[in-house]
Amino acid sequence: MAKYKPIDMVKEYRGKICEHSDTYFQKRGKTLCTGKICNPRTKAFSAEELARQAKFTQARAAVKALTVEQKTAYAEAFANQKKYSSLQGYMFAKEYEKLA
């Protein structure tokens, strides 16, 4: 007879979790997290927050516009580091740093 071992969907919970709002899933490194947004934002964004959002959008556009040679160079550099768990995250972080 085969042994049945259930899959752990959720390894960890973070933040405030309640029963009356939508659930979200997020992968942090090798851990799958889940949570619920209890109190969604109702106030307007400040100028600093809007600037940060614009910088994020620019970094995403820069990653999408990378050439094959640039992606290859990032892939080689990514192989020699331990901080980032995905190549996409590594490329985004480096492009974001360039905008600072």
N, C-alpha and C positions, 0 to 999 in steps of 0.2 A: 504494500500500500504506500502511495506517495505521501510525502509530507507537504502540507500547505503552509506557506509562510506569507502572511499578508504584507502588502507593499506599504511602507510608511510614506504617505503623501505629504504629510506635514511634519517636519523635524523640529520646528521652532515657531513660537509665536512672539511677535514684537508689537509694541505700541498698544494703544487702547483698543479693545475689541468689545463690541456690543452685539446685540441680537437684531437690531432693527435697520441695518444698513447693508449696502452691497459688499460682497466679499471680493478681495483681490488676492492674486497670487504673485509672488515675486521670488526670483532666484538671486541669492546673495552668495557668490562663490559657488560652493557645492551644496548649499542648503536651500531647500524650497520653503519659503515662508508664506503665510497667509494672514490676512487681517481684514478688518472692516473699518470703513471711514464713518465715524460717529457724528462728527460735527463738521460738515463741509464749510468751506470758506464763503463768507458773505460780504466781506469788505473789499474795496478796490485795491489794486496792486499799487505799491509805491513806485516812484521813479527808479529807485535802486533795483527793485525786483523786475521791472520791465526791462531795464538795461541788461540784467543777468539773463533774462529770457531771450533777448535779442542776441546776446553773445552765444548762448546755447544753440540757437537756430543757425547762426553763422558757422559754428563748429560742425554741426550736422551737415550743412551744405558743403563745407570744405572736405569732409570725409567722403561724401558722395562724388565729389569732383576729382578725387585722386586718380592719377594715371596708374597704369599697370606697373610701371617701374617704381613709383612711390609706394604702392601697396606691397610690392616685393621687398623693398627696403624695410618697410615697417614689419613685415613678416619675419625677416631675419633678425631684427632687433627684438621682436616679441619673443622669439625662441630663447633669448639670453636673459630674460627677466622672470621674476616670480611674483610680482605685485598684482598683475592683471590676469584674470582667468579667461578672457576672450580677446581675440585679435581686434574685433570691432571696438571693444572698450578701450583697448590700448591706443588704437588710432585716434579715437575721439579725444582721449585725454591729451595726447600730444598736440592735436590740432587746437584744442581748447587753450593749452598753455601758450601757443603762438599768438593768441588773441589778447593775452594779458598785457 
